[in-house]
Amino acid sequence: MDQNPPSNTGHSPSDSSNPQASEGFQPQAVPPPLRPLSSPPPPGSGWTPPHYPPPPPPRRSSAAWWVLIVLLGLGVAVVLVIVSIGEAFKGFIPHAPSFSKHSGPRFIETTLEDGDSDERILVINLDGIITSYPIDHSGASMVDLLKYQLEKAAKDSSVKAIVLKVDSPGGEVLASDDMYALLETFQEEHKKPVIACMGSLAASGGYYVSAPCQWIVANPLTITGSIGVIMSGYNYRGLMDKVGVRPEVFKSGKHKDMLSGAKREDEITQEERDMVQKMVNDTFGRFKEVVGEGRKRANRLNAEAGIESERGRTLHGRWEDYADGRILSGREAHELGFVDELGNFKTAVKRAATIAIIKNPEVFELTPEFDISNIFRLFGEASVAKVKLDVGLPETVLQPGRLYYLWSFASPHR
């Protein structure tokens, strides 16, 4: 029988080989496991979570303010760039007016001469080539702007008369006739006189829109007259032959390619020339009707206004002899009866006050108000892109195949 007890792998507290046992060492209690922060402390443990002071508030960096200022400046710059682009490309925007056809554009009143605010004279400016295309940021044409200003004058009881300042070489036949009709109807329906004040140039269509006015004032040096019609184009067949280009034309009728610039001189028949000339003559006949009827109506309206002694000038008996396209000075036009009085803008305002029988009137004009929202039509509403190619040649306002009441000398550049 084995006398040795089995060996104990551990150490007893009385084992002399354990120095801590000989010194009376007592084992410490094992600390409880850490409690997760998300679980509540056990009941009666007396444990409270440690208290930490709140973190200090973040300091505002001056760099953040500089970033904000820079971003604000960039935003203002972008807006200014967009406005500049809208102004630069307003002539290339297709017909897409942003205003309602019923309400019209908004206008800003500008006082030109102080006076009685209950008796006012509205000044309407007609400058440049008369056209039916949009001429400003609102998408309105010259005809539209004249129409809306006349409508406002008709509704405003304080407006007693209108001075139409004309400085134009003329323009499109239809646009000129539309303006004539607007002025004629306004005077007949609302009994408010319109006095035309011709500037340095009021020729052809510029005189056409002046003819229905009750009184016409011109400076002795005004260029006017040029009563006539013009249609122009280019024949480039000779150039095509030189470079070896030959047109291939398929047409449904023998006159379908009339006025084509690709036809040879011997291919343009006399019949085609006669048809085009007849159209020009018919339009010219309308011009002479406007002049004759407009001057007679002016005499009648002045007589009805009670100024029989100042009925203005009547047309010369042979005035049609001078309606051959020639230009006239203001003095010559006055002698022939195309103009009632020689003077300037002040003369026209004084005459308007006399005809309307008002004293000390306030003189003002209407300017279309700019709306920044209109420029965004550049970024999605335009369905047709218009590209201008500069080849060093002067841009002409006369488009082939169109009729114009226009003094041609004033048309090559714009």
Secondary structure, DSSP 8 states (H G I E B T S, - for coil): ---S----SS--TT-TT-HHHHTT------------TTS---TT-----------------HHHHHHHHHHHHHHHHHHHHHHHHHHHTGGG--S--SS-TTT---EEEEEEE--EEEEEEEEEEEES-B-SS--STT---HHHHHHHHHHHHHH-TTEEEEEEEEEE-EEEHHHHHHHHHHHHHHHHHH---EEEEEEEEEETHHHHTTTTSSEEEE-TT-EEE--S-B------HHHHHHHT-------SSTTTTTT-TTS-GGGS-HHHHHHHHHHHHHHHHHHHHHHHHHHHHHHHHHHHTT-GGG------TTGGGG-SS-EEEHHHHHHHTS-SEE--HHHHHHHHHHHHT-SSEEEEEEEE---GGGGGGGGTT--S-------SS---S--TT--EEE-GGG-S--
